[in-house]
Amino acid sequence: MSAARTLDHALALLQFGDSMFPVGAFSFSNGLESAVEEGVVHDRSSLAGFVGTAVRQAAGCDAIGVLEGHRGARTEDRERVRLADAAVFTRKLNEEMRTMTVRMGHKLAEASVRIAPSPGTSAWSRDIADGLTPGTYPVGIGVTLAGLGLPETDAFAMHQYGVAMTMVGAATRLMRLHHLDAQSIVFEAGRTAPQH
């Protein structure tokens, strides 16, 4: 792979994985708001434990949807993508989590088709519009990154980082937390997360 192509891939990963990418991640807390209200999370240590647990759990659930979405898009197997999407959606235990994953997934589909269209993202977007699939965010990550020519390991990493950043971003609004403590929690969570 040429250096220019490697740079293109790195820049695409940074753009689509950025917490400011317009999918609405900042609007949700991944359950952290309730944990703060109930006193489960109340300081840096309890936040670090909560985020670490969420990242590990995501590796065994939503991140599998990321990988299946990527593999289905890469092989042009739309049924595999739809099955992964349905599995992610049905595993959401409450309305907030279902709303979050679908709202973000639809925004990602819209952005992907407009910014970096590919056969996979176009098919994905049509299936959402036609009501053939819910359009969850994790599967959307897999489909989008496959369309960008990025490997599934990048899709997995982007998802796991997003889980931690969404929670830590919410924590900075919900509790007293130094911004460098927030970044150290994200770094720790990434280093201890299961590999796919």
C-alpha positions as a LaTeX table, in Angstrom:
\begin{tabular}{lrrr}
\hline
Residue & $x$ (\AA) & $y$ (\AA) & $z$ (\AA) \\
\hline
Met1 & 0.00 & 0.00 & 0.00 \\
Ser2 & 1.43 & 3.40 & $-0.93$ \\
Ala3 & 2.08 & 6.08 & 1.69 \\
Ala4 & $-0.54$ & 8.33 & 0.06 \\
Arg5 & $-3.17$ & 5.60 & 0.26 \\
Thr6 & $-2.29$ & 4.92 & 3.89 \\
Leu7 & $-2.72$ & 8.63 & 4.65 \\
Asp8 & $-6.10$ & 8.67 & 2.86 \\
His9 & $-7.26$ & 5.76 & 5.00 \\
Ala10 & $-6.00$ & 7.34 & 8.22 \\
Leu11 & $-7.72$ & 10.63 & 7.45 \\
Ala12 & $-11.00$ & 8.90 & 6.60 \\
Leu13 & $-10.88$ & 6.92 & 9.85 \\
Leu14 & $-10.19$ & 10.08 & 11.85 \\
Gln15 & $-13.04$ & 11.95 & 10.14 \\
Phe16 & $-15.72$ & 9.27 & 10.48 \\
Gly17 & $-14.60$ & 8.34 & 14.00 \\
Asp18 & $-14.44$ & 11.92 & 15.27 \\
Ser19 & $-16.80$ & 12.67 & 18.17 \\
Met20 & $-17.84$ & 15.81 & 16.26 \\
Phe21 & $-18.92$ & 13.82 & 13.19 \\
Pro22 & $-22.61$ & 14.75 & 12.74 \\
Val23 & $-24.35$ & 11.57 & 13.86 \\
Gly24 & $-25.57$ & 12.95 & 17.20 \\
Ala25 & $-23.36$ & 10.94 & 19.56 \\
Phe26 & $-23.12$ & 13.94 & 21.89 \\
Ser27 & $-26.88$ & 13.69 & 22.58 \\
Phe28 & $-26.60$ & 10.32 & 24.33 \\
Ser29 & $-24.74$ & 9.00 & 27.35 \\
Asn30 & $-24.80$ & 5.20 & 26.85 \\
Gly31 & $-26.53$ & 4.86 & 30.22 \\
Leu32 & $-24.09$ & 7.06 & 32.12 \\
Glu33 & $-26.67$ & 9.70 & 33.02 \\
Ser34 & $-28.74$ & 7.15 & 34.95 \\
Ala35 & $-25.61$ & 5.77 & 36.60 \\
Val36 & $-24.65$ & 9.25 & 37.82 \\
Glu37 & $-28.20$ & 9.97 & 39.04 \\
Glu38 & $-28.26$ & 6.68 & 40.98 \\
Gly39 & $-24.81$ & 7.31 & 42.47 \\
Val40 & $-23.23$ & 4.29 & 40.78 \\
Val41 & $-20.78$ & 6.65 & 39.09 \\
His42 & $-19.61$ & 9.46 & 41.35 \\
Asp43 & $-15.88$ & 9.99 & 40.83 \\
Arg44 & $-12.99$ & 9.27 & 38.47 \\
Ser45 & $-12.49$ & 5.72 & 39.72 \\
Ser46 & $-16.13$ & 4.66 & 39.42 \\
Leu47 & $-16.35$ & 6.32 & 35.99 \\
Ala48 & $-13.25$ & 4.46 & 34.81 \\
Gly49 & $-14.75$ & 1.16 & 35.96 \\
Phe50 & $-18.09$ & 1.93 & 34.32 \\
Val51 & $-16.51$ & 2.92 & 30.99 \\
Gly52 & $-14.16$ & $-0.07$ & 31.04 \\
Thr53 & $-17.06$ & $-2.45$ & 31.62 \\
Ala54 & $-19.10$ & $-0.83$ & 28.83 \\
Val55 & $-16.22$ & $-1.14$ & 26.36 \\
Arg56 & $-15.66$ & $-4.81$ & 27.24 \\
Gln57 & $-19.39$ & $-5.56$ & 26.92 \\
Ala58 & $-19.57$ & $-3.73$ & 23.59 \\
Ala59 & $-16.78$ & $-5.91$ & 22.23 \\
Gly60 & $-18.99$ & $-8.97$ & 22.72 \\
Cys61 & $-22.20$ & $-7.45$ & 21.37 \\
Asp62 & $-22.36$ & $-4.31$ & 19.21 \\
Ala63 & $-18.80$ & $-4.74$ & 17.95 \\
Ile64 & $-19.78$ & $-8.13$ & 16.54 \\
Gly65 & $-22.44$ & $-6.27$ & 14.57 \\
Val66 & $-19.69$ & $-3.92$ & 13.33 \\
Leu67 & $-17.63$ & $-6.87$ & 12.10 \\
Glu68 & $-20.61$ & $-8.64$ & 10.51 \\
Gly69 & $-21.71$ & $-5.43$ & 8.80 \\
His70 & $-18.20$ & $-4.94$ & 7.45 \\
Arg71 & $-17.90$ & $-8.53$ & 6.24 \\
Gly72 & $-21.34$ & $-8.46$ & 4.65 \\
Ala73 & $-20.68$ & $-5.17$ & 2.87 \\
Arg74 & $-17.24$ & $-6.30$ & 1.73 \\
Thr75 & $-18.69$ & $-9.46$ & 0.14 \\
Glu76 & $-21.87$ & $-7.69$ & $-1.07$ \\
Asp77 & $-24.00$ & $-9.97$ & 1.12 \\
Arg78 & $-26.93$ & $-7.70$ & 1.97 \\
Glu79 & $-28.71$ & $-10.44$ & 3.90 \\
Arg80 & $-25.71$ & $-10.81$ & 6.22 \\
Val81 & $-25.79$ & $-7.08$ & 6.86 \\
Arg82 & $-29.54$ & $-7.14$ & 7.57 \\
Leu83 & $-29.22$ & $-10.09$ & 9.95 \\
Ala84 & $-26.45$ & $-8.35$ & 11.86 \\
Asp85 & $-28.53$ & $-5.19$ & 12.02 \\
Ala86 & $-31.59$ & $-7.01$ & 13.35 \\
Ala87 & $-29.44$ & $-8.77$ & 15.96 \\
Val88 & $-27.95$ & $-5.51$ & 17.23 \\
Phe89 & $-31.36$ & $-3.83$ & 17.40 \\
Thr90 & $-33.08$ & $-6.66$ & 19.28 \\
Arg91 & $-30.31$ & $-6.76$ & 21.89 \\
Lys92 & $-30.97$ & $-3.18$ & 23.00 \\
Leu93 & $-32.67$ & $-3.47$ & 26.36 \\
Asn94 & $-34.39$ & $-0.11$ & 26.59 \\
Glu95 & $-35.97$ & 2.55 & 24.42 \\
Glu96 & $-33.13$ & 5.06 & 24.88 \\
Met97 & $-30.57$ & 2.58 & 23.56 \\
Arg98 & $-32.76$ & 1.59 & 20.60 \\
Thr99 & $-33.43$ & 5.23 & 19.77 \\
Met100 & $-29.74$ & 6.10 & 20.06 \\
Thr101 & $-28.48$ & 3.31 & 17.83 \\
Val102 & $-31.07$ & 3.87 & 15.10 \\
Arg103 & $-30.86$ & 7.67 & 15.09 \\
Met104 & $-27.08$ & 7.58 & 14.88 \\
Gly105 & $-27.20$ & 4.78 & 12.29 \\
His106 & $-29.54$ & 6.72 & 10.03 \\
Lys107 & $-27.36$ & 9.83 & 10.29 \\
Leu108 & $-24.27$ & 7.78 & 9.46 \\
Ala109 & $-25.99$ & 6.23 & 6.43 \\
Glu110 & $-27.02$ & 9.67 & 5.19 \\
Ala111 & $-23.53$ & 11.10 & 5.69 \\
Ser112 & $-21.79$ & 8.10 & 4.13 \\
Val113 & $-23.87$ & 8.23 & 0.96 \\
Arg114 & $-23.27$ & 11.95 & 0.61 \\
Ile115 & $-19.58$ & 12.13 & 1.58 \\
Ala116 & $-18.13$ & 8.81 & 0.43 \\
Pro117 & $-20.70$ & 6.82 & $-1.58$ \\
Ser118 & $-20.05$ & 3.16 & $-2.27$ \\
Pro119 & $-22.24$ & 0.27 & $-3.45$ \\
Gly120 & $-22.46$ & $-0.98$ & 0.14 \\
Thr121 & $-23.47$ & 2.33 & 1.69 \\
Ser122 & $-25.98$ & 2.97 & $-1.09$ \\
Ala123 & $-27.59$ & $-0.46$ & $-0.62$ \\
Trp124 & $-27.58$ & 0.03 & 3.16 \\
Ser125 & $-29.27$ & 3.42 & 2.87 \\
Arg126 & $-31.94$ & 2.03 & 0.51 \\
Asp127 & $-32.64$ & $-0.89$ & 2.84 \\
Ile128 & $-33.17$ & 1.54 & 5.74 \\
Ala129 & $-35.44$ & 3.78 & 3.66 \\
Asp130 & $-37.45$ & 0.75 & 2.47 \\
Gly131 & $-37.92$ & $-0.50$ & 6.05 \\
Leu132 & $-35.98$ & $-3.70$ & 5.38 \\
Thr133 & $-33.55$ & $-3.10$ & 8.24 \\
Pro134 & $-33.53$ & $-0.93$ & 11.37 \\
Gly135 & $-30.26$ & 0.85 & 10.51 \\
Thr136 & $-28.20$ & 0.55 & 13.69 \\
Tyr137 & $-25.04$ & 2.56 & 14.21 \\
Pro138 & $-22.65$ & $-0.37$ & 14.85 \\
Val139 & $-23.60$ & $-2.12$ & 11.60 \\
Gly140 & $-23.43$ & 1.24 & 9.84 \\
Ile141 & $-19.83$ & 1.65 & 10.99 \\
Gly142 & $-18.96$ & $-1.70$ & 9.45 \\
Val143 & $-20.73$ & $-0.94$ & 6.17 \\
Thr144 & $-19.25$ & 2.55 & 5.91 \\
Leu145 & $-15.67$ & 1.55 & 6.64 \\
Ala146 & $-15.88$ & $-1.39$ & 4.25 \\
Gly147 & $-17.03$ & 1.09 & 1.60 \\
Leu148 & $-14.03$ & 3.28 & 2.38 \\
Gly149 & $-11.70$ & 0.32 & 1.89 \\
Leu150 & $-10.68$ & 0.30 & 5.55 \\
Pro151 & $-10.04$ & $-3.02$ & 7.31 \\
Glu152 & $-12.44$ & $-4.47$ & 9.85 \\
Thr153 & $-9.89$ & $-3.89$ & 12.62 \\
Asp154 & $-10.26$ & $-0.14$ & 12.00 \\
Ala155 & $-14.06$ & $-0.46$ & 12.15 \\
Phe156 & $-13.79$ & $-2.38$ & 15.43 \\
Ala157 & $-11.40$ & 0.19 & 16.90 \\
Met158 & $-13.57$ & 3.10 & 15.79 \\
His159 & $-16.60$ & 1.56 & 17.49 \\
Gln160 & $-14.83$ & 0.81 & 20.76 \\
Tyr161 & $-13.32$ & 4.29 & 20.90 \\
Gly162 & $-16.76$ & 5.78 & 20.24 \\
Val163 & $-18.31$ & 3.88 & 23.15 \\
Ala164 & $-15.71$ & 5.28 & 25.55 \\
Met165 & $-15.81$ & 8.82 & 24.13 \\
Thr166 & $-19.60$ & 9.04 & 24.21 \\
Met167 & $-19.62$ & 8.14 & 27.90 \\
Val168 & $-16.70$ & 10.33 & 28.89 \\
Gly169 & $-18.13$ & 13.24 & 26.91 \\
Ala170 & $-21.37$ & 12.89 & 28.84 \\
Ala171 & $-19.42$ & 12.61 & 32.11 \\
Thr172 & $-17.83$ & 16.01 & 31.55 \\
Arg173 & $-21.33$ & 17.49 & 31.45 \\
Leu174 & $-22.79$ & 15.44 & 34.34 \\
Met175 & $-20.08$ & 15.48 & 36.99 \\
Arg176 & $-16.89$ & 17.16 & 38.08 \\
Leu177 & $-14.18$ & 15.64 & 35.93 \\
His178 & $-10.87$ & 17.11 & 34.84 \\
His179 & $-10.49$ & 16.96 & 31.05 \\
Leu180 & $-7.16$ & 15.12 & 31.36 \\
Asp181 & $-8.78$ & 12.52 & 33.63 \\
Ala182 & $-11.42$ & 12.06 & 30.94 \\
Gln183 & $-8.75$ & 11.44 & 28.32 \\
Ser184 & $-6.82$ & 9.06 & 30.58 \\
Ile185 & $-10.01$ & 7.00 & 31.10 \\
Val186 & $-10.50$ & 6.70 & 27.33 \\
Phe187 & $-6.86$ & 5.69 & 26.93 \\
Glu188 & $-7.11$ & 3.05 & 29.69 \\
Ala189 & $-10.34$ & 1.66 & 28.26 \\
Gly190 & $-8.73$ & 1.27 & 24.85 \\
Arg191 & $-5.72$ & $-0.57$ & 26.24 \\
Thr192 & $-7.81$ & $-3.03$ & 28.25 \\
Ala193 & $-10.57$ & $-3.62$ & 25.66 \\
Pro194 & $-10.79$ & $-7.16$ & 24.23 \\
Gln195 & $-9.37$ & $-7.58$ & 20.76 \\
His196 & $-11.80$ & $-8.86$ & 18.11 \\
\hline
\end{tabular}
